[in-house]
Amino acid sequence: MSTVSQAFEPFSAFLTAVTMGIDAFERRRTRGSGLLDEEGLVPIYLGADLIEARTYHDWAEIEADLADLRELGAALPAGPRHVCVQALMRSLAAAVRLFSGGDLSYAQKVAQLVGAPAGPAPAADIETAREALNELLGRVGFVRGTLTERIVAWEADRALPAAELPATFLQLMAEGKARTAARIFDTGDFTMTLNPVRDVPYTARCGFERRSMDLNVDLAFTRAALKHLVAHEVYPGHATQLLLTRARVLAGEAHPETLLCTANTVLGCVQEGIADEGVALLDWFEHEDDHIHHELRRLRSAAQTSAAWYLMVEGRPPGAVAEYLRETAAGQEAWVQGRLRMAAHPFRGPFIASYWAGARAVRRVFERVSAPDYPRFVEYLYANAHSPESLELFAVEAA
């Protein structure tokens, strides 16, 4: 462990060092394995100069450290952090079991690794989103055909020409940055460029170290969809959270485990929830199209969670699952195929459930927060590592 790490709480420094040691050991094992393997356990870590990763030579060393962590974590005072750490211990144990050649069912991966509920998304969630879309689309004149046909027509009508994507991205970045500074955190001179990509299983990705946002241009985007992605990946989503947690850790106002930007652990569930609710956190609804896309995003998050379950647990044929995504969520073909590709991955597959579960967790708490409570809520949400259960423990002050 580095000398610098001694300034931090010993448990937090140890937890962070062990997690990054697992990440480094697994990356050595899977180097060159392909796109879905290259992000490791922690895609982005801004604490390498603060806490060094543990060096491991075999899985037995990792298991020994995890046993020590479980003992130390169990002794933490009762409260949100204790709840989160217990979930993270289960998550790390599940990751190590998979990395070391063990097996878990898809349901176990979703529940233990990601920290989301096992099973398809509730049918009521999907129906509620579809009902909201039915009403919203009617308000803007899309009234003919089935709901799926109307969603497709709305997206086609509002789709940005490819030539307009860069300028629209820059305008949205400027607005998102200003709103984030006012409501969440001042990101200073940090910004990102737009990097178009093709033939990838994701819609967009935060290339923090490259200062670029990857955008899958095999898909068409409305302005509202591009706004959502700017919010998700940059302001006030992943990039903002990385910058804020770094600042809070350096100031001694947050534990180092908040620096763990994880792709497939319980921490990533809430991190994705923050990103997916980014437009709402910024109160960035400018017109009906923003509300339409927000409901469409909720629908697609729920539908892709169910689709992954149908494919991986119920054994439905890929063609039938693809048709479910096209019909239920009006998914564009590149998105549909990307979801199937990700769902089938043995480690990244259950991560699909984190979007729906994480957004629901953030939304449940955010909806009960009053304007005076908002700054305290933001600090609780961003400056602490969270599982959905620990986030739920945010206490709203009495009026």
Helices and strands as residue ranges (DSSP letters): G 4-7, H 10-30, G 35-37, E 44-45, H 59-74, H 80-99, H 106-108, I 109-114, H 123-139, H 147-158, G 162-164, H 165-183, E 193-197, E 204-207, E 212-216, H 223-233, H 238-250, G 256-259, E 260-261, H 266-276, H 278-281, H 288-312, H 318-329, H 333-343, G 349-351, H 352-366, H 374-382, H 388-391
